């Protein structure tokens, strides 16, 4: 009877331990800086008028997030770009832009270089969602104002393109795809929760991901995510291109237990559908063609 009682206590303790609820949240320190180093590789396939075009894109960058202050529910951050680069392998050849490139004749690289270490602000919730972003459009405008050789219509076109790729709405969704993975409530191992993110770059899309706490180590929380991504083809915007696409997204994430900051993340996307280019002088009457994209994003904290 004694052994049976001890076995019962051990079994009960095991169940209690397994079901223990954990609060996964950001625990950042005022004055500290946290880094996000990311590289996204994309393989894009388009078929236009029977001609297959393969495009490979590599986008890399490092952002730093300095905690200016915090309260019970929010972190107030100063965010800066430390480097940004993009390489595109097109059917016509390769093109590379890099903020570290020192070449005054390469205007796009020079503009990216002008954005380095220029601060903007972001307000984060404890679960990694962004409540607001400030001063980003002003920063982009200020950088472009420094290039006297870009004026008039060309300047406005470049400004619109940069805001579309690097403006508040674009950056909010882009950063949240990496940081907004934590549950709003306490969870136990194997519990699941759902996070919805809205992307607003050239391709506007809704992302819905179901995350699961798959393991807990002495130093990390391991999270697995599976979700869907669906574009908003009727979403108005300045872009002449209209995307009607959907697909899947799978993530494996390692979160530091002490800070809640992501130390490693691998996210894979597979989407396909059609792209419509509106009627314009370069494409009279417009055109619609199929497109698929396979992408992988790797994020570390150093």
C-alpha positions in Angstrom: 0.0 0.0 0.0 2.9 2.4 0.8 4.5 1.8 -2.6 1.1 2.3 -4.3 0.7 5.6 -2.5 4.2 6.8 -3.5 3.5 5.8 -7.1 0.2 7.8 -7.0 2.0 10.9 -5.7 4.7 10.6 -8.4 2.1 10.2 -11.1 0.2 13.2 -9.8 3.4 15.3 -9.7 4.2 14.3 -13.2 0.8 15.4 -14.5 1.0 18.7 -12.5 4.4 19.4 -13.9 3.3 18.6 -17.5 0.3 20.9 -17.2 2.2 23.8 -15.6 1.2 27.1 -17.2 4.0 29.3 -18.4 3.8 33.0 -19.2 5.7 33.6 -22.5 6.3 37.3 -22.8 8.9 39.9 -23.5 11.0 40.8 -20.4 13.4 43.4 -21.8 15.6 45.7 -19.8 15.5 49.5 -20.1 18.7 50.8 -21.8 19.5 47.4 -23.4 19.7 46.9 -27.2 18.3 43.7 -28.8 19.3 42.8 -32.4 17.4 41.1 -35.2 19.5 39.8 -38.1 17.5 38.4 -40.9 18.0 36.9 -44.4 15.2 36.1 -46.8 15.8 34.1 -49.9 13.0 33.9 -52.5 12.6 31.8 -55.6 9.9 33.4 -57.9 8.5 31.8 -61.0 6.4 33.8 -63.5 4.9 32.7 -66.8 4.2 35.6 -69.1 3.0 35.0 -72.6 4.2 31.4 -72.4 7.7 32.6 -71.3 8.9 31.3 -68.0 10.8 33.8 -65.9 12.7 32.7 -62.8 13.7 35.4 -60.3 15.8 34.8 -57.2 15.9 37.5 -54.5 18.0 37.7 -51.4 17.2 40.4 -48.9 19.4 40.8 -45.8 19.4 43.3 -43.0 20.1 44.0 -39.3 17.8 46.0 -37.0 18.6 47.1 -33.5 15.9 47.7 -30.9 16.9 49.9 -27.9 14.5 49.9 -25.0 13.9 53.6 -24.1 11.3 52.9 -21.4 8.6 50.5 -20.3 5.4 50.2 -18.3 3.2 47.4 -17.2 2.1 46.5 -20.8 4.3 48.3 -23.3 7.9 48.7 -24.4 9.0 52.0 -26.1 11.8 51.3 -28.5 14.3 53.2 -30.6 14.8 51.2 -33.8 17.7 51.6 -36.3 18.8 49.9 -39.5 22.4 48.7 -39.2 22.6 47.3 -42.7 20.3 46.5 -45.6 21.1 44.7 -48.9 19.2 43.1 -51.7 20.4 41.0 -54.6 18.1 40.1 -57.5 19.0 37.5 -60.1 16.8 38.4 -63.1 16.5 36.8 -66.6 18.5 39.9 -67.8 21.2 39.6 -65.2 22.0 40.4 -61.6 21.3 43.6 -59.6 22.7 44.3 -56.1 22.0 47.2 -53.7 23.8 47.4 -50.4 23.8 50.1 -47.7 27.5 49.3 -47.1 28.5 50.1 -50.7 30.5 53.3 -51.1 29.7 54.3 -54.6 28.1 57.7 -55.3 26.9 56.6 -58.7 24.8 53.8 -57.2 21.9 56.0 -56.1 19.8 53.2 -54.6 22.6 51.8 -52.5 23.4 55.3 -51.4 19.8 55.9 -50.2 19.9 52.7 -48.3 23.2 53.8 -46.7 21.6 57.1 -45.8 19.0 55.2 -43.7 21.6 53.5 -41.6 21.6 54.5 -37.9 18.7 57.0 -38.5 16.3 56.2 -35.6 12.6 55.8 -35.6 10.3 54.6 -32.8 8.2 51.5 -32.1 5.9 50.6 -29.3 5.7 46.9 -28.5 3.2 44.9 -26.4 4.5 42.1 -24.1 3.5 39.5 -26.7 5.6 41.1 -29.4 2.9 43.0 -31.3 3.6 46.5 -32.5 1.1 49.1 -31.1 2.6 52.0 -33.1 5.6 53.1 -35.2 6.7 56.8 -35.4 9.0 59.1 -37.3 9.7 56.5 -40.1 8.2 58.4 -43.0 9.9 61.6 -41.8 13.2 59.7 -41.7 12.8 58.4 -45.2 11.9 61.9 -46.5 14.8 63.5 -44.7 17.2 60.9 -46.3 15.9 61.5 -49.8 16.1 65.3 -49.3 19.8 64.8 -49.0 20.1 63.6 -52.5 19.9 66.8 -54.6 20.3 64.9 -57.8 16.9 63.4 -57.3 14.1 65.9 -57.9 10.6 66.3 -59.1 8.6 63.3 -60.3 11.5 60.9 -59.9 11.9 61.8 -56.2 8.2 61.3 -55.6 8.3 57.9 -57.3 11.3 56.8 -55.3 9.8 58.1 -52.1 6.6 56.2 -52.7 8.5 53.0 -53.4 10.6 53.3 -50.3 7.6 54.0 -48.1 5.8 51.1 -49.6 8.8 48.8 -48.7 10.1 50.5 -45.6 7.3 52.7 -44.3 5.4 52.3 -41.1 2.7 49.9 -42.3 5.2 47.8 -44.2 7.7 47.6 -41.3 5.0 46.9 -38.8 3.8 43.7 -40.5 7.4 42.7 -41.4 8.6 43.0 -37.8 5.5 41.4 -36.3 6.0 38.3 -38.5 9.1 37.8 -36.5 8.2 39.1 -33.0 4.4 38.6 -32.6 4.6 34.9 -31.9 4.0 34.9 -28.1 0.6 34.0 -26.6 -1.5 36.6 -24.8 -2.3 34.1 -22.0 -0.3 31.5 -20.1 0.2 28.2 -21.8 1.5 24.7 -21.0 3.7 22.5 -23.2 1.8 21.4 -26.4 -0.8 24.2 -26.0 -1.7 26.1 -29.2 -2.7 29.7 -29.9 -3.5 31.7 -33.0 -1.8 35.0 -34.2 -3.1 37.1 -37.1 -0.8 39.5 -38.9 -1.5 41.9 -41.7 1.3 42.5 -44.3 1.2 45.9 -46.2 4.1 45.9 -48.6 3.7 45.7 -52.4 1.8 42.5 -51.8 -0.8 43.1 -49.1 -1.8 39.9 -47.3 -3.5 38.4 -44.2 -1.4 35.8 -42.3 -3.0 33.5 -39.7 -0.7 31.2 -37.8 -1.3 28.6 -35.2 1.6 28.3 -32.9 2.4 25.5 -30.4 4.8 25.4 -27.5 6.6 22.1 -28.5 9.4 22.0 -25.9 10.9 23.9 -23.0 14.7 23.7 -22.3 16.6 25.3 -19.4 17.2 28.4 -21.5 14.7 28.5 -24.3 11.1 28.0 -25.4 10.7 26.1 -28.7 7.7 27.1 -30.7 6.4 25.6 -34.0 3.9 27.5 -36.2 1.8 26.5 -39.2 -0.5 28.9 -41.0 -1.9 30.4 -44.1 -1.2 33.6 -46.1 -3.8 35.1 -48.4 -3.4 38.3 -50.4 -6.0 41.0 -50.6 -6.3 41.4 -54.4 -8.9 44.2 -54.1 -7.0 46.2 -51.6 -6.5 49.7 -53.0 -2.9 50.9 -53.3 -0.5 52.9 -55.4 1.1 49.8 -56.9 0.1 49.0 -60.5 0.4 45.3 -59.6 -2.5 43.4 -58.1 -1.8 40.1 -56.4 -4.3 37.2 -56.0 -2.3 34.6 -54.2 -2.4 32.2 -51.2 -0.3 29.6 -49.6 1.2 28.2 -46.5 3.7 29.3 -43.9 5.7 27.1 -41.4 7.9 28.4 -38.6 10.3 27.0 -36.0 11.3 29.5 -33.4 13.6 29.5 -30.4 12.8 32.2 -27.7 15.1 33.1 -24.9 13.3 32.3 -21.6 14.9 35.2 -19.7 14.1 38.0 -22.2 11.3 36.6 -24.5 13.4 37.8 -27.5 13.8 35.5 -30.5 17.3 34.0 -30.7 16.6 31.9 -33.8 13.8 31.5 -36.3 13.3 29.7 -39.6 10.2 30.5 -41.6 9.2 28.9 -44.9 6.5 30.2 -47.2 5.0 28.6 -50.3 2.5 30.7 -52.2 1.0 30.8 -55.7 -1.7 32.5 -57.7 -1.9 35.3 -60.3 -0.6 38.8 -60.7 -2.4 41.5 -62.7 -0.6 44.5 -64.0 -3.0 47.4 -64.6 -3.2 49.2 -67.9 -0.3 51.6 -68.3 1.9 53.1 -71.0 4.4 50.2 -70.7 1.7 47.5 -70.6 -1.2 48.7 -72.8 -4.4 46.9 -71.8 -2.7 45.3 -68.8 -1.8 41.7 -68.3 -2.5 38.8 -65.9 -0.1 35.9 -65.4 0.5 33.1 -62.9 3.2 33.4 -60.3 4.6 31.2 -57.5 7.1 31.9 -54.8 9.0 29.8 -52.3 10.8 31.8 -49.6 12.8 31.1 -46.5 13.6 33.6 -43.7 16.3 33.0 -41.2 16.5 35.3 -38.1 19.1 35.3 -35.3 19.8 37.8 -32.6 23.5 38.2 -33.4 
